[in-house]
Amino acid sequence: RQRRAKARRPRRALERRDLDLLIVDQSAGVSPTTVSSEKMRRHFLSTDDFVCVADRGHPDLKRGLTRELYMRLPHCVTRFAGESQSLVERTWNKLGGQLRVGAIAPGFVVTLFTLSHTGLIGTVPRKLAVLHAESLGLRIHRCPIKMESIDEYLFWHPMNDGDPAHAYLRSLFQTAATSKTAKARSIINSSKERRTRLPPHSVGAMGRRT
């Protein structure tokens, strides 16, 4: 009940026009159908899945991240404002397990910065991980459990449809979402190309380290 009540607050603020825009994703506990109504406008921004991230030199992950390690190692979990549990914790609870929480971050970006030079692991959106992993000295691992994907939508009040300033602001969010997706895809493709150019023994060495 508490989560549903919190999910309704942004919708009501949007309906009152206390908010100009609202970005909603399913992992935040506010589904598009919760906000969407005949009164509101919405535009799909992007979709993403989850990956696991840890320091590149993490001693326990030289051979990769298994389900057993995922449950045993301490996590930096991402809890947004008002959440008592993160999406990962809720997912594990449904599976009958319990994560070791080593740190709590208020957002996914903070989670990434927290992981560097620690024994923590984190679960974050793939695009975000791809954009920042190399500069932070992190390595991306396949998530060993099935996580709900993120589908982001941009909502606004229809009375703002004809406002040029508001339309421009909406276009900035749409452009940013498209640019983020394109940049992440470019980094992934470049990484694949570099691996195919390496001699066979180098590729094998990389495989053993991941």
C-alpha positions as CSV (number, residue, x, y, z in Angstrom):
1,R,0.0,0.0,0.0
2,Q,2.8,2.4,0.9
3,R,4.6,1.8,-2.4
4,R,1.3,2.4,-4.3
5,A,0.7,5.6,-2.4
6,K,4.2,6.8,-3.2
7,A,3.7,5.9,-6.9
8,R,0.5,8.1,-7.0
9,R,2.3,11.2,-5.8
10,P,4.1,12.1,-9.0
11,R,1.0,11.4,-11.0
12,R,-1.0,13.8,-8.9
13,A,1.7,16.4,-9.1
14,L,1.7,16.1,-12.9
15,E,-2.1,16.4,-13.1
16,R,-1.9,19.5,-10.9
17,R,0.8,20.8,-13.2
18,D,3.2,21.1,-10.2
19,L,5.6,19.1,-12.5
20,D,6.4,20.0,-16.0
21,L,7.7,16.6,-16.9
22,L,7.9,13.2,-15.3
23,I,10.2,10.4,-16.4
24,V,8.8,7.0,-15.3
25,D,10.4,3.6,-15.4
26,Q,9.0,0.3,-14.2
27,S,11.8,-0.4,-11.8
28,A,10.8,2.6,-9.7
29,G,7.5,1.0,-8.9
30,V,5.6,3.5,-11.0
31,S,4.4,1.7,-14.1
32,P,3.3,3.6,-17.2
33,T,-0.3,2.5,-16.7
34,T,-0.2,4.1,-13.2
35,V,0.5,7.5,-14.6
36,S,-1.2,7.2,-18.0
37,S,-4.7,8.5,-18.4
38,E,-6.8,10.3,-21.0
39,K,-5.5,13.5,-19.4
40,M,-1.8,12.8,-19.8
41,R,0.6,12.7,-22.7
42,R,3.4,10.2,-22.9
43,H,6.4,9.5,-25.1
44,F,8.6,6.4,-25.0
45,L,12.2,7.2,-24.4
46,S,14.2,4.0,-24.1
47,T,14.5,0.5,-22.8
48,D,17.4,-1.2,-21.0
49,D,18.3,-4.3,-19.2
50,F,20.5,-4.9,-16.1
51,V,24.1,-6.0,-15.8
52,C,26.4,-6.6,-12.8
53,V,29.5,-4.4,-12.3
54,A,32.5,-4.7,-10.0
55,D,36.1,-3.4,-9.8
56,R,38.2,-4.7,-12.6
57,G,40.7,-6.2,-10.2
58,H,38.0,-7.9,-7.9
59,P,39.9,-11.0,-6.6
60,D,36.7,-13.2,-6.5
61,L,35.6,-12.5,-10.1
62,K,38.6,-13.5,-12.2
63,R,36.6,-16.4,-13.6
64,G,33.3,-14.5,-13.9
65,L,30.3,-13.9,-11.7
66,T,28.2,-17.0,-10.8
67,R,24.9,-17.0,-9.1
68,E,26.5,-18.3,-5.9
69,L,29.0,-15.5,-5.9
70,Y,26.3,-13.0,-6.6
71,M,24.5,-14.0,-3.5
72,R,27.6,-14.4,-1.3
73,L,29.5,-11.1,-2.1
74,P,28.5,-7.8,-0.6
75,H,26.4,-5.5,-2.8
76,C,26.1,-1.8,-3.2
77,V,22.4,-1.6,-3.7
78,T,20.5,1.4,-5.3
79,R,17.6,2.6,-3.2
80,F,15.8,5.6,-4.5
81,A,14.1,8.1,-2.2
82,G,11.4,6.5,-0.1
83,E,12.5,2.9,-0.9
84,S,13.2,0.5,1.9
85,Q,14.5,-2.1,-0.5
86,S,16.1,-1.9,-3.9
87,L,14.8,-3.5,-7.1
88,V,17.6,-6.2,-6.8
89,E,16.6,-6.9,-3.1
90,R,12.9,-7.2,-4.1
91,T,13.8,-9.6,-6.9
92,W,15.9,-11.8,-4.7
93,N,13.1,-11.9,-2.0
94,K,10.8,-13.3,-4.7
95,L,13.4,-16.0,-5.4
96,G,13.6,-16.8,-1.7
97,G,17.1,-15.4,-1.2
98,Q,18.6,-12.5,0.6
99,L,21.5,-10.3,-0.5
100,R,24.4,-9.1,1.6
101,V,24.1,-5.3,1.6
102,G,27.5,-3.7,2.0
103,A,26.5,-0.2,1.0
104,I,23.5,1.8,-0.1
105,A,23.5,4.4,-2.9
106,P,20.7,6.9,-3.8
107,G,21.2,6.4,-7.6
108,F,22.8,4.2,-10.2
109,V,25.6,6.6,-11.0
110,V,26.6,6.8,-7.3
111,T,26.6,3.0,-7.2
112,L,29.1,2.9,-10.0
113,F,31.4,5.4,-8.3
114,T,31.1,3.4,-5.0
115,L,32.3,0.2,-6.6
116,S,35.7,1.3,-7.7
117,H,38.6,-0.2,-5.6
118,T,36.2,-2.2,-3.4
119,G,35.0,-5.7,-3.0
120,L,31.4,-4.7,-3.6
121,I,29.3,-5.6,-6.7
122,G,26.4,-3.7,-8.1
123,T,23.5,-4.2,-10.5
124,V,22.9,-1.3,-12.8
125,P,21.3,-0.5,-16.2
126,R,23.5,-1.8,-19.1
127,K,23.8,1.5,-21.0
128,L,25.0,3.4,-17.9
129,A,27.5,0.6,-17.1
130,V,28.9,0.7,-20.7
131,L,29.3,4.5,-20.6
132,H,31.2,4.6,-17.4
133,A,32.8,1.2,-16.7
134,E,36.2,1.8,-18.4
135,S,36.8,5.3,-16.9
136,L,36.0,4.0,-13.4
137,G,38.1,0.8,-13.7
138,L,35.1,-1.5,-13.6
139,R,34.2,-4.7,-15.4
140,I,30.8,-5.6,-16.6
141,H,29.4,-9.1,-15.9
142,R,26.3,-10.9,-17.0
143,C,23.6,-10.7,-14.4
144,P,23.0,-14.3,-13.0
145,I,19.3,-13.7,-12.2
146,K,16.5,-12.5,-14.4
147,M,15.8,-8.8,-13.7
148,E,12.8,-6.8,-14.9
149,S,13.8,-4.5,-17.8
150,I,13.6,-0.7,-17.6
151,D,11.1,1.0,-20.0
152,E,11.4,4.8,-19.6
153,Y,8.5,7.1,-20.6
154,L,8.3,10.9,-20.6
155,F,4.9,12.2,-19.3
156,W,3.5,15.7,-19.4
157,H,0.2,17.5,-19.0
158,P,-1.7,18.1,-22.4
159,M,-2.1,21.8,-21.5
160,N,1.6,22.1,-22.2
161,D,1.3,20.7,-25.7
162,G,1.3,24.1,-27.4
163,D,4.0,25.7,-25.2
164,P,7.1,26.2,-27.4
165,A,9.4,26.3,-24.3
166,H,7.9,23.1,-23.0
167,A,8.1,21.4,-26.4
168,Y,11.8,22.4,-26.6
169,L,12.4,20.9,-23.1
170,R,10.7,17.7,-24.2
171,S,12.9,17.5,-27.3
172,L,16.0,17.8,-25.1
173,F,15.0,14.7,-23.1
174,Q,14.2,12.8,-26.2
175,T,17.5,13.7,-27.9
176,A,19.4,12.8,-24.7
177,A,17.8,9.4,-24.6
178,T,18.6,8.7,-28.2
179,S,22.2,10.0,-27.8
180,K,22.7,7.8,-24.8
181,T,21.5,4.7,-26.6
182,A,23.7,5.4,-29.6
183,K,26.8,6.1,-27.6
184,A,26.4,2.9,-25.6
185,R,25.9,0.9,-28.7
186,S,29.0,2.5,-30.3
187,I,31.1,1.5,-27.3
188,I,29.8,-2.0,-27.3
189,N,30.5,-2.4,-31.1
190,S,34.0,-0.9,-30.7
191,S,34.8,-3.4,-27.9
192,K,33.6,-6.3,-30.1
193,E,35.9,-5.1,-32.9
194,R,38.9,-4.9,-30.7
195,R,38.4,-8.4,-29.4
196,T,38.1,-9.8,-32.9
197,R,41.4,-8.1,-33.9
198,L,43.4,-9.7,-31.0
199,P,45.5,-12.8,-31.7
200,P,43.9,-16.1,-30.4
201,H,46.1,-16.4,-27.3
202,S,45.1,-12.8,-26.2
203,V,41.4,-13.5,-26.6
204,G,41.8,-16.6,-24.4
205,A,43.6,-14.6,-21.8
206,M,40.8,-12.1,-21.7
207,G,38.2,-14.9,-21.4
208,R,40.0,-16.3,-18.3
209,R,40.1,-12.9,-16.6
210,T,36.3,-12.1,-17.1
